[in-house]
Structures are given as C-alpha cells and as structure tokens.
C-alpha cells in the first residue's frame, strides 16, 4: 500500500512539473495566470453583484477571455509597436510610478502642522520674480533682494507689485491673493504666509514659480464650510439685459418676503439648471472656492434658512439661502483624508532625499566621484557656444555609477558618455545665461543626473518589486491596445459604414417603434385669476410662446410653461390625464385644467409609428456596434486557440484555494457547493499531497497529506 501511495504522489508531482500549474487559460502562446485573473476579478467585482462565486466567476471568465482575445489580436497586428501607442503608454507609466518613487510616510509633524494651519486663514499679497529658461537664477534673486530692501525701507508694496511683479494677475488684484488656508498654496509659500506676522513683509521665498516676497494683510480664524442654495438670474453685458435680470430677481425676492417657498422658486426660475433641479442647492464650500462676493454673502448669513437680498456677481444676480454651516472637524476625524492630501501636496517632497538614500542602499549604488572631474575641464565658454565634448572622451569614458541589480544579479553601469549627453541636452538653454561659475552649473546638473538615474533604475524594475504595479501597468497596456483595435474594428466602422448601418436598420426596424405620444404644453399659473385668463386666451388660439408673452406682460412670474412631446412614463401628470384613460378619446386642441393653477393643452396626438433612422441614429449605431463586435469576436475565437484549465477554474469557483504570486494559500472564503472528497481530489490532482498544501471546505481549512494505514 505504501508503494502505491508513493507512486501515486510521484506521478502527480511529475505531472505538475510538466505543466504551468498557475495558468488558468491560454490564447495561442499567451498564458494568463490565475492569480492575475482573480485579482482583476475582485478589483472589478461590484458590491451589488448578487451572483454566487461560481456564477460570477463563470461570467467574468467569459468577459476576460474576450478582452484578452482582442489584446492578443492587437499584438499580432503590431499595434503595440506603433509610436503613438508607445508614447501614450509611457505617459501613463510616468504617472503610475510616482507613488512608488515617493516616501509617502507622512510624519506626525506634517499632519499636526497642516491641521493647526487649517484652523486659520491668511490674507496675503505677493510680488513674484519669475525664473525661466531666459532668466538667470542669481539675477532673479538679486532683483528680489533689491525689492525686499526697498520694502524694508518703507516703499509702497502695491506700487512695487504693479511695477515689478511677474504674476499676470497683478493688473487686476495689485498682488492681493485674498484669504487662503493650508494645502491651498505651494508649501514654501504657505509656510512663509503663516510664519509672517500680520502687517509684516516676509523673507524672500523660493518656489517652483520663482522668488516671492509676501505681505501678510490679515489673519483670522477659519470660517469653516458653508452649504447654501441659490437662485441665479443671468444677464448679458448690455444694460437692457442687466435691468431685466434685476427686475426679475427683485420680483423673486418679493415673493420670498411674502412666504413663497425658496426651493419652488429656484426650480422654476433659476438659470443655474444644474442646481435648480435640487432647489438651488450647492455642495459644501469654504474660502477661495467661489467668487469672493458670493462667499462673503453666504458666510454672512447667521441663521439656517435665512436668505440674502439680491446681489450681483460676474455670473448674474443671486439670492442665497443658508442651509448649514460647519467648523473644521476634530483631528482624528480627518486624519486619514489629511494624510492623503499631504501625500499629494508639495510638502511631501521633503522626504525626497530620504527616498534617494534608501534606493542607493537597496540598489547597491556606488559612485565614482573622480569621474566628474573630467567635466570641470571641458564645460566652458566653448561648450556653451556649441562645442563638442563627446570627442574628448575615450569611447564611453570612465564609469560614473554602478548599480547592483538584485533581480537579475547583473550590474548596471552609467558612463561619462551618459552624463555628457545629458549636459548636451541643456546646451541651448545655457547659451542664454550669463555664467560666471561653470563648476557650480556642473555640480547642479550632476546632482540632477544622479537622482534621475537612481529613480530610473527603480522605475524600470517596479514590475519585479510590486505585483500591484505590474497588474496596473498591464491593465493600461492591454486597455490602450484593446481600445484602439475596438475603435478600428467596431466603433468607427459602425459610424462610417453608412450602407451597413442602413441595412442593419432595415432588417431590425421593428426594434425602433414610437409608442403613442402627445405633444402638449403644461402651463403653471400664479393664481386662479391668471388661470382664468389663460383659459380665455387658449379658446382664442393663443398658445405656446405667444401665450406666455401675453400673460407675462405685467410680471414674469405669472405663467411658466413646459412644451414637450410625452410618451407614457415621461410625466406622471400626462400619464394620469392622457395615457391612463383611452388615448383615442383625446382630441387635438383640447385643454384640461389639471388643478387650481395648471392647464394642459393638447397640441397634437402622435399614434405609434416606426422611428426613422435619423430619429434613433445614436441607438441604431450602438446596436450595430454590438452586432459588429459579436461577429468580430466569433472570427477571433476561430482564429486563436483558447485552452482553459478547467480543473483550476473549478477550484477557484468552489473557493477551495486562492493563488498568490504563484504559491498556493488557503482561501478566505469557501462555498459548500461540492462534496469534501471532490474538493480534496481536485486539489491533490493539481497541487499534490502535502501537509503544507491547503484547501478550504465548508468554512474549515484542511491539508492534502495522505496518511498511510
């Protein structure tokens, strides 16, 4: 018996070593790892998914195979070698690597500092001296020093800002930036503003924009955030439009004063249609999120439901109603969100040097400090004027840096030639600069080059270090390829193939039918007297805009109108009066008094009919695209051999195992859909018998060791 068990186990292990045990399916020579499949499944699985694991995985496998079929086809067509694809993917990669090249461990100091600052708001003005390719750093700094001295000697800040500041907005604001709080400005600027006392001038501050000198105008406690609703009446720039808008907002304000509901008025009259449907309600906002006048009026309201008098901004006339106010939440409540904001903020760059030192150790970075000396002798006026330095090197020159690659045990070298080419890329920019100290320029560019190379080698190996990066990067790679091929084969073809579209529409015309419809106007009247006037006018043939203009001569609030074509389900009132009764009993030109202030006028009846292609072109194109995609996928399935590892898929469906980075681990969930012996046999057949190989069944964890009797 022992020999039989030994032979059986040996057979299974030999079988395992002869196949890719983690390959869930293959398309031609492309193999898809079960771990990648499962991670994508859980990433895309909706919380609202009501299918059990078996059904859900089966459905997702079908979708995933179709997706990968398109990717494989795109690769075989060479779409991954097209320059536009390479550029786009490289652009996404640059964004994806950023979190991995930053030490995102946010110190308690930065958190506490940001929270402390968020409790206050600073009003500051500034003078900016820009630094660009044509502006020498030392020259710009000296200019800032000269301005700072003048300010210390009592010069007028606004006058100097108007004359010397490179901030384009100075023409409108005299350098005044208004109030702001933490995490609004770049970190060095913010620090200078908070560390300078009210009424004082800051020291010179360097940011990525240039050199700044700040004057702190005021400091106050944070106003927190406010939630308001508003009614907006827009106006054009002409005086007549402004007068009409003012008259209309005044009428609305008068209605509010006598108790008319704000929400109803906003829905009916506000020109901000996005907020009007919610009664004018806006999202929470704080300082510097809206135009100043709108903010000041909103924060000035003291009691809930209080509303302002009409006021004007560049958008038109407003009335604002206070819904709620809130102060800065306690530290523990916003700590998590504050950490994320700081990670995205410029202050996180304080950890840059820590990151670089960490990577130097991790990659066994060795620097040949003497190799830089060569460049002190060749970077001079001649080089700035376009002289060559590559011909002064002996081949690639000496080694400057060495990286010991821990992933493939190969060393990586950076030579003097590499740094020379880096310097040449700056040659044209250096031409316009007045350089007194070439060694200083070399040192600055050398440090930049060194940092770049350290980050480059880390970036190039992220797939080996972080599985989540590999999966995400592959997702972008495959997604871009699939999109381009789908665009060529389905989306664009459905739009440009007019004959094919017409033929598809003709064959499927029965899918595009208008139901019974009615063209009607629903008039809402201010009061009963207006309603009676409207009835009289309707009998005399006044309808639509003509009726609206006539009734609203004395007040634009007298009458409003909805003019539309309605089908069953579009409008509850129309359903009740038209479609819930006999449609054929309704006559054109009828009007129905719906309640004490509304009338519905029947303009025309539209019986069921075929929709023309022009009426439903968008829908037909969408359906035609689906038709083309099915046809195309059928072709791809015949072209490419698809092999599914059904044994492995069954194990995944039953929750019997989960694969992680090629190693078998027990699953966090198991579903009792098959017998214990079936799951045991499946696991052994795939992974072998061992006390270290586990599977889950009925909520318990078991190993696959086979004990001899």
Rosetta blueprint (number, residue, H / E / L):
1 X L
2 X H
3 X H
4 X H
5 X H
6 X H
7 X H
8 X H
9 X H
10 X H
11 X H
12 X H
13 X H
14 X H
15 X H
16 X H
17 X H
18 X L
19 X L
20 X L
21 X L
22 X L
23 X E
24 X E
25 X E
26 X E
27 X E
28 X L
29 X L
30 X E
31 X E
32 X E
33 X E
34 X H
35 X H
36 X H
37 X H
38 X H
39 X H
40 X H
41 X H
42 X H
43 X H
44 X H
45 X L
46 X L
47 X L
48 X L
49 X L
50 X L
51 X L
52 X L
53 X H
54 X H
55 X H
56 X H
57 X H
58 X H
59 X H
60 X H
61 X H
62 X H
63 X H
64 X H
65 X H
66 X H
67 X H
68 X H
69 X H
70 X H
71 X H
72 X H
73 X H
74 X H
75 X H
76 X H
77 X L
78 X L
79 X H
80 X H
81 X H
82 X L
83 X H
84 X H
85 X H
86 X H
87 X H
88 X H
89 X H
90 X H
91 X H
92 X H
93 X H
94 X H
95 X H
96 X H
97 X H
98 X H
99 X H
100 X H
101 X H
102 X L
103 X L
104 X L
105 X L
106 X L
107 X L
108 X H
109 X H
110 X H
111 X H
112 X H
113 X H
114 X H
115 X H
116 X H
117 X H
118 X H
119 X L
120 X E
121 X E
122 X E
123 X E
124 X E
125 X E
126 X E
127 X E
128 X E
129 X E
130 X E
131 X L
132 X L
133 X L
134 X L
135 X L
136 X L
137 X H
138 X H
139 X H
140 X H
141 X H
142 X H
143 X H
144 X H
145 X H
146 X H
147 X H
148 X H
149 X H
150 X H
151 X H
152 X H
153 X L
154 X L
155 X L
156 X L
157 X H
158 X H
159 X H
160 X H
161 X H
162 X H
163 X H
164 X H
165 X L
166 X L
167 X L
168 X L
169 X L
170 X H
171 X H
172 X H
173 X H
174 X L
175 X L
176 X E
177 X E
178 X E
179 X E
180 X E
181 X L
182 X L
183 X L
184 X L
185 X L
186 X L
187 X H
188 X H
189 X H
190 X H
191 X H
192 X H
193 X H
194 X H
195 X H
196 X L
197 X L
198 X L
199 X L
200 X L
201 X E
202 X L
203 X L
204 X L
205 X E
206 X E
207 X E
208 X L
209 X L
210 X E
211 X E
212 X E
213 X E
214 X E
215 X E
216 X E
217 X E
218 X E
219 X E
220 X E
221 X E
222 X L
223 X L
224 X L
225 X E
226 X E
227 X E
228 X E
229 X E
230 X E
231 X E
232 X E
233 X E
234 X L
235 X L
236 X L
237 X L
238 X L
239 X H
240 X H
241 X H
242 X H
243 X H
244 X H
245 X H
246 X H
247 X H
248 X H
249 X H
250 X H
251 X H
252 X H
253 X H
254 X H
255 X H
256 X H
257 X H
258 X L
259 X L
260 X L
261 X L
262 X H
263 X H
264 X H
265 X H
266 X H
267 X H
268 X H
269 X H
270 X L
271 X L
272 X L
273 X H
274 X H
275 X H
276 X H
277 X L
278 X L
279 X L
280 X L
281 X E
282 X L
283 X L
284 X L
285 X E
286 X L
287 X L
288 X L
289 X L
290 X L
291 X L
292 X H
293 X H
294 X H
295 X H
296 X H
297 X H
298 X H
299 X H
300 X H
301 X L
302 X L
303 X L
304 X L
305 X L
306 X L
307 X E
308 X L
309 X L
310 X L
311 X E
312 X E
313 X E
314 X L
315 X L
316 X E
317 X E
318 X E
319 X E
320 X E
321 X E
322 X E
323 X E
324 X E
325 X E
326 X E
327 X L
328 X L
329 X L
330 X L
331 X H
332 X H
333 X H
334 X H
335 X H
336 X H
337 X H
338 X H
339 X H
340 X H
341 X H
342 X H
343 X H
344 X H
345 X L
346 X H
347 X H
348 X H
349 X H
350 X H
351 X H
352 X H
353 X H
354 X H
355 X H
356 X H
357 X H
358 X H
359 X H
360 X H
361 X H
362 X H
363 X L
364 X L
365 X L
366 X E
367 X E
368 X L
369 X H
370 X H
371 X H
372 X H
373 X H
374 X H
375 X H
376 X H
377 X H
378 X H
379 X L
380 X L
381 X H
382 X H
383 X H
384 X H
385 X L
386 X L
387 X L
388 X L
389 X L
390 X H
391 X H
392 X H
393 X L
394 X L
395 X L
396 X L
397 X L
398 X L
399 X E
400 X E
401 X E
402 X E
403 X E
404 X E
405 X L
406 X L
407 X L
408 X L
409 X L
410 X L
411 X E
412 X E
413 X E
414 X E
415 X E
416 X H
417 X H
418 X H
419 X H
420 X H
421 X H
422 X H
423 X H
424 X H
425 X L
426 X L
427 X H
428 X H
429 X H
430 X H
431 X H
432 X L
433 X L
434 X L
435 X L
436 X L
437 X L
438 X H
439 X H
440 X H
441 X H
442 X H
443 X H
444 X H
445 X H
446 X H
447 X H
448 X H
449 X H
450 X H
451 X H
452 X H
453 X H
454 X H
455 X H
456 X H
457 X H
458 X H
459 X H
460 X H
461 X L
462 X H
463 X H
464 X H
465 X H
466 X L
467 X H
468 X H
469 X H
470 X H
471 X H
472 X H
473 X H
474 X H
475 X H
476 X H
477 X H
478 X H
479 X H
480 X H
481 X H
482 X H
483 X H
484 X H
485 X H
486 X H
487 X H
488 X H
489 X H
490 X H
491 X H
492 X H
493 X H
494 X H
495 X H
496 X H
497 X L
498 X H
499 X H
500 X H
501 X H
502 X H
503 X H
504 X H
505 X H
506 X H
507 X H
508 X L
509 X H
510 X H
511 X H
512 X L
513 X E
514 X E
515 X L
516 X L
517 X E
518 X E
519 X E
520 X E
521 X E
522 X E
523 X E
524 X E
525 X E
526 X L
527 X L
528 X H
529 X H
530 X H
531 X H
532 X H
533 X H
534 X H
535 X H
536 X H
537 X H
538 X H
539 X H
540 X L
541 X L
542 X L
543 X L
544 X H
545 X H
546 X H
547 X H
548 X H
549 X H
550 X H
551 X H
552 X L
553 X L
554 X L
555 X L
556 X L
557 X L
558 X L
559 X E
560 X E
561 X E
562 X E
563 X E
564 X E
565 X E
566 X E
567 X E
568 X L
569 X L
570 X L
571 X L
572 X H
573 X H
574 X H
575 X H
576 X H
577 X H
578 X H
579 X H
580 X L
581 X L
582 X L
583 X H
584 X H
585 X H
586 X L
587 X L
588 X L
589 X L
590 X L
591 X E
592 X E
593 X E
594 X E
595 X E
596 X L
597 X L
598 X E
599 X E
600 X E
601 X E
602 X E
603 X E
604 X E
605 X E
606 X E
607 X L
608 X L
609 X E
610 X E
611 X L
612 X L
613 X L
614 X L
615 X L
616 X L
617 X H
618 X H
619 X H
620 X H
621 X H
622 X H
623 X H
624 X H
625 X H
626 X H
627 X H
628 X H
629 X H
630 X H
631 X H
632 X H
633 X H
634 X H
635 X H
636 X H
637 X H
638 X H
639 X H
640 X L
641 X L
642 X E
643 X E
644 X E
645 X L
646 X H
647 X H
648 X H
649 X H
650 X H
651 X H
652 X H
653 X H
654 X H
655 X L
656 X L
657 X L
658 X E
659 X E
660 X E
661 X L
662 X L
663 X E
664 X E
665 X E
666 X L
667 X L
668 X L
669 X L
670 X L
671 X L
672 X L
673 X L
674 X L
675 X L
676 X H
677 X H
678 X H
679 X H
680 X H
681 X H
682 X H
683 X H
684 X H
685 X H
686 X H
687 X H
688 X L
689 X L
690 X L
691 X L
692 X L
693 X L
694 X E
695 X E
696 X E
697 X E
698 X L
699 X L
700 X E
701 X E
702 X E
703 X E
704 X L
705 X L
706 X L
707 X L
708 X L
709 X L
